[in-house]
Structures are given as structure tokens and as C-alpha cells.
Amino acid sequence: MSTFQTVRGMRDLLPEEAEVINYVITKARQTATLYGFREVITPIVEPYELLSAKSGEEIRQRMFTFKDLGDRTVALRPEFTASIARLATTAMKNEPKPLRVFSVGSVYRYDEPQKGRYREFWQSNFELMGSAKPEADAEVVLLTNSVMKNVGLQDYAIKLGHVGVLKGIMTQHSVEDKMQNAVLQRMDKKEYEAALALISSDECRNVLQGLIELKYDSVFDAVKKMKTHLQGYEKALNAVENLSAILKLVTESGCEIETVDPAFARGLEYYTGMIFEVHVPEMNIALGGGGRYDKLIEVFGGEPTPAVGVAHGLDRIALAMQSQKTALKTEEKKKVVVVPIREEQKGEALKIAQMLRDAGVSAKFEVMGRKMAKAMEDADKRKEADYAVIVGERELKEGKVVVKDLSKRTQTEVKIEELAQKIKS
Ligand code: AMP
């Protein structure tokens, strides 16, 4: 019989890969705490209705949807925001605002598998609910900057935009919501020609085309030129004002915004305001993205609640760390193998291993029943331990064990009660 493989697009994360993902999770979680976000854990399986309500055609088509045994149409979550918006209208409805919520876990999309694009991937997700102020948008951009910095990335760029600009123009030209979403989805993929072809008004098309082709020297110049270009488009101008206020706050706080993209759009339908993404030069894909969604909680039956959030793609952050040769800053802890010399010392040796673990020392017990020399050879070859603790009859009688330093190849006798301390120091 042939061996089993993972389902296409699904991966096993082997120890080294799992270590990096867990490292990024730890940094994201620490950042959440630093910004005052509290973690919630929501189900991976949710009602299809909830997940499809406002996610947009693109994601709807890529969801893993199925009937459970109770004949309910359910899906694997393709993102976190819908689940958090559900919480905001149910169990967390009465929580004081602003509400800051963090989540981390796997999400599922039937994307075409390639480097940095999987069908099961990891996200850390931050939602800030209850404030319509630009400082709330700024906080979400800043915490994203902190996550990138805290994992050790050196070279990344933040791109800022505002869906209110494109939506404002189209609304003024009476383009229906559904069509607006179709246009934005194509703009998100930079399929500008296909996007513009959907619009029947020449004037509307020209204004959008002008935005796409707008030339500018700096992020502030971009905002200035947008204002000039959009004279007479009141809603779009309000959006530019808002974008300008957010840009000012973020840059004043010391975080650099590399680009303001006047024709920036994102695939998710629920965005209503500022949107942003993080990129690294070596990859043509986003490491994270988010924005403002002021209507979603209302659509889910809650009180009108302005909100802004972001999701970071942890697998892609891990890839960027690898390409930028980012070292994991982890505390180096000493590790030992514990080897009894004879059958009769097994019990005592296990007890010593337990004592070491209780003291926080990583101890592997010789479970293969090998002779000492063989066990030593293996420990040496694998380079997974700093010391071997050898438990023999003669030393035990004196309350001691033999500690062998596997790199220096020296060995000493150590009193059992001093063992953990000696190894740690
Ligand atoms: P989105 O919810 O589409 O804004 O996605 C947020 C982030 O998740 C993106 O910026 C990516 O970093 C990551 N992401 C999205 N789709 C995938 C995928 N198929 N594989 C790996 N990461 C992804």
C-alpha cells in the first residue's frame, strides 16, 4: 500500500517550521498585550451564512463549505473578522467600548497553492471596535508595524489607501453597490482595464483612470494631488481628508508609510474606510492587511459600531523572516539526556529526570534500553543535548551522578541535589 499524503494545499509543519510559526504567534500575542488587546478563541467551523454575509464573492467562492451531520450548512473560517463581529453582537455586546480583541489560529481558503499561498494558513487578527476616530485607524497600523518589527523584519513597507475614495466617486455616478464591489475586486487584483470596463459612465471612468495614473513625489503629495483631482466629489474628498488625518498621526508617531495608493482596493467587501497592507520587497504578496469596517456589526444585528482591524499572514511573515535571515531570539536553555547504566538504576534515573524537568531543565530519558556507549554516541550525533547525566550504582550510593559535557568531552561527578543548579549555570 502507498503511504498517505496531506490534502492538496495543506501542509505538515515540521519542528523547525512549527518553531518559527510559534515564535511569530508569541510575538503577535505579546504585541496584543502591549496594545491592550484581549485574546478570544472562536470556532474554526462557523455557519456559512455568517462567513459569507459580507466577505465578498472572491472569498465566498473559496470557502470550504459542507453540511454537518445535522444538515447545517457550515464552513471553515476563511478569516476572523466575521466571528469577532458575531461576538460583538452577542456575548460581548455589553462590553464597554472601545473593545480591543485579538485572535490567532488557522484559517482556510481554497486558493491555488504556491509559495506563500496555502489552503490552510495562520493569521493573527486584531479588531478595535467602537471608535470612528483616525487614532483608532492609526493604532491598528502601528500595532502592525510593531508585529513586523518585533519578529525582527528589517525591510518591509506599509501601503495606505481608502476605499471611500473609489466608492465615493462611484456612488456619485450612481454605480450600484454590487457593481462597486465587482470593480473594487478587480482593482484589488490590479486588473484596472477589466475594472473600468464595468463602468458605463465615461466621466466616472475618466476620474477613476486619473486616480490610477496619478503621479506624486511623496505620500503627502499623493494626498494633495488626490484632493485636486477629486474637486466636486464631496464623499471622495471626505475620504481623502480622513486618509490624510490617519497618515499624519501614523507618521507623527514615528512609523513610516512607504506608499499612499490612490486607487488601492481590497478584496473583502466589508471595508468602508482606510485600508492598508504590508509588503516586503522580495515577495509579490502581502504579509498582512486590514482596514475600517463601520457597517459590519450593524449588518450582523448589533448596534451601529464603527470598527477597524487587521489580519497578519503568519506563514508569509515566516517566509519573509527566512529570506531576510532573521534569527529567532529565543532563550537558550541547557538540555540533557539521562542514561541509567543498568536495569536496576532505571527507577532512580527516571526520578532524577523528573527532578530536572521540575527544575525547568529539558531532560530526555534513554527509552531505547541501549548500553551507555551507544546512547552517548546517539546523543553526540544528534547534537540535541549539552550534557549526559549517567546514573550508575557506585555514584548513586554516594548520592551522586556522572555529568558528561558533550561538547567539551569532560566529565565530573555531581551531587544529585546540586545537579539542576549546576546544569542551569
Ligand atoms: P486578508 O484577510 O485577505 O486580508 O488576508 C490577510 C493576510 O493573510 C494576507 O495579507 C496574507 O498575509 C495572508 N493570506 C491570505 N491568503 C493567504 C493564503 N492563501 N496563504 C497564506 N497566507 C494568506
Boltz pocket constraint, residues with backbone or C-beta under 6 A from the ligand:
constraints:
  - pocket:
      binder: B
      contacts: [[A, 78], [A, 79], [A, 109], [A, 111], [A, 116], [A, 117], [A, 118], [A, 119], [A, 120], [A, 121], [A, 122], [A, 123], [A, 267], [A, 278], [A, 286], [A, 287], [A, 288], [A, 289], [A, 290], [A, 311], [A, 312], [A, 313], [A, 314], [A, 315], [A, 316]]
      max_distance: 6.0
